[in-house]
Amino acid sequence: MSGTATRVLLADIGGTNARFALADPALPSPLLVDSVQGFAVADFPSLADTARHYLRETGQDGAGIRHGVFAVAGRVDGDEARITNHPWVISKPRTLAQLDFDRITLVNDFAAQAMAIPLLQADDIAPIGGVSWTADVEPRNRTYAVIGPGTGLGVGALIIRDGRQYPLETEGGHVSFPPGTPEELAILDRLAAQFGRVSNERLICGPGLVNIHRALSELAGEDPGPMQPADITARAQAGDPRSMRAVDVFCAVFGAISGDLVLTLGAWDGVFLTGGLVPKMLDALQYSGFRQRFEHKGRFSPNMARVPSMAVLHPHAGLLGTAAIAVAEIREARAP
């Protein structure tokens, strides 16, 4: 039976924004889309404060909600999670007490993104390249990779075996950047002088686009001054050559590391590109070197040519995945 007491509080917490929603596990589509609200994490001292604010704003603070599933952009280590690009430290026992909940689950945000994959509909995705993908009507053995640039670079996977779904939590965005062209080697030299070790996240995320543009400018003997990612994409759309080149490099590197991820995980069933930048850069990705670099894997190039690379356009994929996790938890609790 559906009702407010059965609802679960969901959160998808990034380095910039925290999005909250409610799930009703009794419904075929458990994410209550009309309940989604977003807040700047800088405006609140903790997850619990933000959650209480959301519950008050939506009139749910007296509704008897006692279960939460929270996806965080950082590593979950036991009962604690640290947001990689924000100073929040989330303690599960402390948050349970502050919210007076019976159960809280903390997961990496890309575990949630992975769990959303089987729920994606045709309108929620767009192919990058000519290989299409359709969700299975019945669960099958599948291995999917998930990668996405936002404030940082998230990486995960979904392994489906015998109808059971296993999301894989990783910090793959922090592996070392592998340049594939002389230009990318020169960019690496510039970024190494600034950061020391250069990870993929230093290039493939919002601030990473700025890093690429600045490196290209410095190589040309120019100082671009302070810039935001939106400045670069806007200038690229207006025809500015350096901004266009920065976007091209971004897309090509994104394609190369997405293909590397498929090889690493054996994710022959597809890679899903998610995160805040993907919908904004969809046209650029579709008409860039993304797919060429994705497939360009030497002796495995023919195999890679058959792997779908799909842009996720669902506006709340992380929350969709946390809703799926909530449903799975409730089913397990009720199983004999």
MIPATOR-574873 format. One line per 5 residues: number of its first residue (from 1); their letters; for each residue x, y, z of C-alpha. Coordinates in nm, 3 decimals. Example, Ala and Ser with C-alpha at 12.3 -4.5 7.8 and 13.67 -1.06 7.14 Angstrom:
1> AS> 1.230/-0.450/0.780 ~ 1.367/-0.106/0.714
% end
This chain:
1> MSGTA> 0.000/0.000/0.000 ~ 0.140/0.342/-0.100 ~ 0.159/0.629/0.144 ~ 0.385/0.892/0.300 ~ 0.504/0.653/0.572
6> TRVLL> 0.651/0.423/0.305 ~ 0.847/0.699/0.138 ~ 1.225/0.716/0.130 ~ 1.434/1.034/0.133 ~ 1.684/1.046/-0.153
11> ADIGG> 1.984/1.271/-0.208 ~ 2.245/1.311/-0.480 ~ 2.524/1.523/-0.338 ~ 2.794/1.670/-0.559 ~ 3.073/1.916/-0.505
16> TNARF> 2.846/2.211/-0.591 ~ 2.483/2.105/-0.553 ~ 2.277/1.865/-0.344 ~ 1.955/1.736/-0.500 ~ 1.685/1.583/-0.283
21> ALADP> 1.372/1.390/-0.369 ~ 1.131/1.132/-0.236 ~ 1.078/0.776/-0.351 ~ 0.770/0.562/-0.311 ~ 0.891/0.201/-0.348
26> ALPSP> 0.533/0.079/-0.392 ~ 0.504/0.252/-0.730 ~ 0.626/0.111/-1.064 ~ 0.831/0.432/-1.113 ~ 0.951/0.495/-0.757
31> LLVDS> 1.120/0.834/-0.805 ~ 0.866/1.110/-0.738 ~ 0.995/1.357/-0.995 ~ 0.775/1.642/-0.870 ~ 0.951/1.622/-0.533
36> VQGFA> 1.299/1.705/-0.667 ~ 1.466/2.016/-0.524 ~ 1.825/2.133/-0.543 ~ 2.038/2.335/-0.303 ~ 2.391/2.477/-0.309
41> VADFP> 2.601/2.274/-0.066 ~ 2.790/2.589/0.031 ~ 2.467/2.723/0.186 ~ 2.448/2.448/0.449 ~ 2.692/2.316/0.710
46> SLADT> 2.599/1.950/0.675 ~ 2.390/1.689/0.496 ~ 2.152/1.665/0.793 ~ 2.087/2.041/0.792 ~ 2.014/2.033/0.419
51> ARHYL> 1.786/1.730/0.456 ~ 1.589/1.891/0.739 ~ 1.550/2.206/0.529 ~ 1.421/2.000/0.236 ~ 1.172/1.811/0.454
56> RETGQ> 1.039/2.138/0.599 ~ 1.017/2.303/0.256 ~ 0.816/2.011/0.117 ~ 0.597/1.966/0.423 ~ 0.738/1.619/0.488
61> DGAGI> 0.904/1.685/0.825 ~ 0.611/1.523/1.008 ~ 0.535/1.251/0.754 ~ 0.713/0.970/0.934 ~ 0.997/0.923/0.683
66> RHGVF> 1.263/0.708/0.850 ~ 1.472/0.574/0.560 ~ 1.728/0.759/0.350 ~ 1.951/0.668/0.055 ~ 2.222/0.927/-0.008
71> AVAGR> 2.464/0.927/-0.302 ~ 2.780/1.131/-0.246 ~ 3.051/1.253/-0.483 ~ 3.335/1.095/-0.291 ~ 3.457/0.772/-0.138
76> VDGDE> 3.235/0.594/0.109 ~ 3.457/0.431/0.371 ~ 3.250/0.225/0.610 ~ 3.015/0.461/0.794 ~ 3.179/0.780/0.667
81> ARITN> 3.187/0.965/0.338 ~ 3.396/1.262/0.236 ~ 3.290/1.487/-0.052 ~ 3.595/1.509/-0.278 ~ 3.537/1.867/-0.396
86> HPWVI> 3.365/2.007/-0.086 ~ 3.450/2.001/0.288 ~ 3.142/1.805/0.403 ~ 3.225/1.490/0.599 ~ 2.917/1.268/0.638
91> SKPRT> 2.901/1.034/0.936 ~ 2.630/0.770/0.906 ~ 2.571/0.728/1.283 ~ 2.562/1.105/1.340 ~ 2.328/1.166/1.047
96> LAQLD> 2.098/0.885/1.164 ~ 2.072/1.052/1.504 ~ 2.029/1.404/1.364 ~ 1.746/1.298/1.133 ~ 1.596/1.042/1.371
101> FDRIT> 1.593/0.781/1.092 ~ 1.591/0.405/1.128 ~ 1.810/0.342/0.824 ~ 2.052/0.538/0.609 ~ 2.252/0.406/0.315
106> LVNDF> 2.555/0.597/0.186 ~ 2.673/0.515/-0.166 ~ 2.915/0.670/-0.409 ~ 2.728/0.890/-0.657 ~ 2.840/0.680/-0.950
111> AAQAM> 2.707/0.365/-0.789 ~ 2.373/0.547/-0.801 ~ 2.433/0.651/-1.162 ~ 2.505/0.288/-1.244 ~ 2.187/0.163/-1.078
116> AIPLL> 1.987/0.403/-1.294 ~ 2.091/0.232/-1.619 ~ 1.819/-0.039/-1.632 ~ 1.554/0.226/-1.565 ~ 1.656/0.456/-1.851
121> QADDI> 1.399/0.504/-2.127 ~ 1.458/0.586/-2.493 ~ 1.414/0.961/-2.434 ~ 1.671/0.952/-2.151 ~ 1.970/0.865/-2.372
126> APIGG> 2.137/0.971/-2.696 ~ 2.404/0.770/-2.882 ~ 2.750/0.912/-2.937 ~ 2.847/0.731/-3.254 ~ 2.646/0.485/-3.458
131> VSWTA> 2.597/0.201/-3.209 ~ 2.256/0.197/-3.041 ~ 2.147/0.051/-2.707 ~ 1.812/-0.070/-2.575 ~ 1.742/-0.168/-2.215
136> DVEPR> 1.675/-0.538/-2.158 ~ 1.312/-0.634/-2.104 ~ 1.431/-0.921/-1.886 ~ 1.749/-0.902/-1.675 ~ 2.051/-1.054/-1.848
141> NRTYA> 2.421/-1.086/-1.775 ~ 2.563/-0.745/-1.854 ~ 2.864/-0.527/-1.770 ~ 2.825/-0.152/-1.814 ~ 3.071/0.131/-1.749
146> VIGPG> 2.964/0.474/-1.627 ~ 3.173/0.790/-1.648 ~ 3.076/1.152/-1.615 ~ 3.221/1.501/-1.581 ~ 3.066/1.758/-1.351
151> TGLGV> 3.245/1.943/-1.073 ~ 3.478/1.641/-1.081 ~ 3.499/1.319/-1.283 ~ 3.297/1.022/-1.161 ~ 3.356/0.663/-1.267
156> GALII> 3.158/0.348/-1.185 ~ 3.010/0.032/-1.331 ~ 2.706/-0.190/-1.316 ~ 2.750/-0.566/-1.321 ~ 2.434/-0.772/-1.376
161> RDGRQ> 2.454/-1.144/-1.311 ~ 2.157/-1.381/-1.298 ~ 1.920/-1.088/-1.269 ~ 2.098/-0.932/-0.969 ~ 2.251/-0.587/-0.998
166> YPLET> 2.589/-0.503/-0.845 ~ 2.703/-0.139/-0.870 ~ 3.079/-0.093/-0.857 ~ 3.208/0.210/-0.667 ~ 3.541/0.349/-0.787
171> EGGHV> 3.756/0.661/-0.781 ~ 3.861/0.605/-1.140 ~ 3.849/0.976/-1.217 ~ 4.176/1.008/-1.028 ~ 4.384/0.769/-1.240
176> SFPPG> 4.674/0.930/-1.426 ~ 4.600/1.116/-1.750 ~ 4.741/0.933/-2.057 ~ 4.813/1.183/-2.338 ~ 4.757/1.047/-2.686
181> TPEEL> 4.887/1.327/-2.912 ~ 5.182/1.571/-2.909 ~ 4.939/1.850/-2.823 ~ 4.810/1.655/-2.524 ~ 5.170/1.589/-2.415
186> AILDR> 5.230/1.964/-2.418 ~ 4.911/2.021/-2.217 ~ 5.027/1.755/-1.968 ~ 5.359/1.938/-1.926 ~ 5.175/2.262/-1.847
191> LAAQF> 4.938/2.099/-1.600 ~ 5.218/1.900/-1.435 ~ 5.402/2.224/-1.368 ~ 5.092/2.347/-1.185 ~ 4.962/2.033/-1.013
196> GRVSN> 5.248/1.783/-1.006 ~ 5.061/1.461/-1.075 ~ 4.789/1.505/-1.338 ~ 4.478/1.288/-1.318 ~ 4.201/1.254/-1.575
201> ERLIC> 3.987/1.476/-1.351 ~ 4.231/1.763/-1.409 ~ 4.105/1.771/-1.770 ~ 3.763/1.604/-1.784 ~ 3.528/1.806/-1.564
206> GPGLV> 3.409/2.167/-1.554 ~ 3.733/2.305/-1.405 ~ 3.921/2.067/-1.634 ~ 3.784/2.242/-1.943 ~ 3.924/2.564/-1.798
211> NIHRA> 4.260/2.391/-1.739 ~ 4.272/2.279/-2.103 ~ 4.189/2.628/-2.230 ~ 4.450/2.789/-2.006 ~ 4.717/2.541/-2.112
216> LSELA> 4.643/2.602/-2.481 ~ 4.655/2.977/-2.420 ~ 4.987/2.956/-2.238 ~ 5.132/2.742/-2.516 ~ 5.036/3.025/-2.752
221> GEDPG> 5.204/3.279/-2.523 ~ 4.879/3.433/-2.397 ~ 4.707/3.477/-2.062 ~ 4.332/3.418/-2.094 ~ 4.252/3.561/-1.750
226> PMQPA> 3.991/3.414/-1.515 ~ 3.734/3.200/-1.693 ~ 3.445/2.968/-1.614 ~ 3.350/2.655/-1.813 ~ 3.037/2.829/-1.941
231> DITAR> 3.255/3.111/-2.081 ~ 3.452/2.861/-2.288 ~ 3.151/2.674/-2.424 ~ 2.977/3.003/-2.508 ~ 3.285/3.134/-2.689
236> AQAGD> 3.320/2.805/-2.874 ~ 2.962/2.831/-2.995 ~ 3.036/3.187/-3.107 ~ 3.332/3.067/-3.315 ~ 3.631/3.156/-3.097
241> PRSMR> 3.913/2.931/-3.230 ~ 4.089/2.865/-2.900 ~ 3.769/2.786/-2.714 ~ 3.664/2.558/-2.998 ~ 3.999/2.381/-2.975
246> AVDVF> 3.966/2.343/-2.597 ~ 3.626/2.178/-2.643 ~ 3.768/1.952/-2.916 ~ 4.054/1.840/-2.690 ~ 3.811/1.784/-2.402
251> CAVFG> 3.586/1.562/-2.614 ~ 3.876/1.366/-2.765 ~ 4.036/1.296/-2.425 ~ 3.695/1.207/-2.283 ~ 3.651/0.954/-2.563
256> AISGD> 3.998/0.805/-2.511 ~ 3.956/0.751/-2.137 ~ 3.599/0.621/-2.182 ~ 3.734/0.358/-2.420 ~ 4.011/0.274/-2.174
261> LVLTL> 3.745/0.224/-1.907 ~ 3.558/-0.025/-2.129 ~ 3.881/-0.221/-2.176 ~ 3.963/-0.213/-1.805 ~ 3.621/-0.337/-1.692
266> GAWDG> 3.533/-0.557/-1.987 ~ 3.225/-0.338/-2.028 ~ 3.142/-0.467/-2.377 ~ 2.770/-0.398/-2.324 ~ 2.818/-0.020/-2.320
271> VFLTG> 2.948/0.291/-2.151 ~ 2.712/0.558/-2.020 ~ 2.826/0.920/-2.018 ~ 2.660/1.113/-1.740 ~ 2.728/1.416/-1.522
276> GLVPK> 2.629/1.778/-1.551 ~ 2.840/1.865/-1.855 ~ 2.722/1.589/-2.089 ~ 2.377/1.729/-2.183 ~ 2.527/2.077/-2.221
281> MLDAL> 2.798/1.947/-2.455 ~ 2.589/1.689/-2.643 ~ 2.632/1.846/-2.987 ~ 3.004/1.890/-2.932 ~ 3.042/1.526/-2.827
286> QYSGF> 2.844/1.397/-3.125 ~ 3.047/1.595/-3.379 ~ 3.390/1.569/-3.216 ~ 3.671/1.317/-3.203 ~ 3.510/1.143/-2.904
291> RQRFE> 3.407/0.829/-3.088 ~ 3.722/0.807/-3.300 ~ 3.942/0.814/-2.989 ~ 3.700/0.580/-2.808 ~ 3.741/0.315/-3.077
296> HKGRF> 4.112/0.373/-3.147 ~ 4.249/0.091/-2.930 ~ 4.492/-0.092/-3.153 ~ 4.415/-0.462/-3.188 ~ 4.089/-0.412/-2.998
301> SPNMA> 3.957/-0.138/-3.229 ~ 3.713/-0.377/-3.405 ~ 3.573/-0.482/-3.067 ~ 3.539/-0.121/-2.954 ~ 3.351/-0.032/-3.273
306> RVPSM> 3.064/-0.251/-3.150 ~ 3.039/-0.101/-2.799 ~ 2.760/0.157/-2.744 ~ 2.855/0.493/-2.595 ~ 2.542/0.661/-2.468
311> AVLHP> 2.491/1.014/-2.334 ~ 2.252/1.016/-2.039 ~ 2.003/1.302/-2.069 ~ 1.778/1.217/-1.774 ~ 1.793/1.528/-1.553
316> HAGLL> 1.798/1.329/-1.227 ~ 1.979/1.004/-1.309 ~ 2.154/0.997/-0.971 ~ 1.824/1.023/-0.787 ~ 1.674/0.761/-1.017
321> GTAAI> 1.954/0.528/-0.911 ~ 1.910/0.600/-0.540 ~ 1.540/0.519/-0.581 ~ 1.638/0.185/-0.738 ~ 1.867/0.117/-0.441
326> AVAEI> 1.585/0.198/-0.197 ~ 1.353/-0.046/-0.374 ~ 1.619/-0.319/-0.366 ~ 1.682/-0.264/0.006 ~ 1.312/-0.289/0.091
331> REARA> 1.272/-0.605/-0.118 ~ 1.569/-0.765/0.060 ~ 1.430/-0.670/0.400 ~ 1.096/-0.833/0.314 ~ 1.244/-1.148/0.162
336> P> 1.195/-1.465/0.366
% end
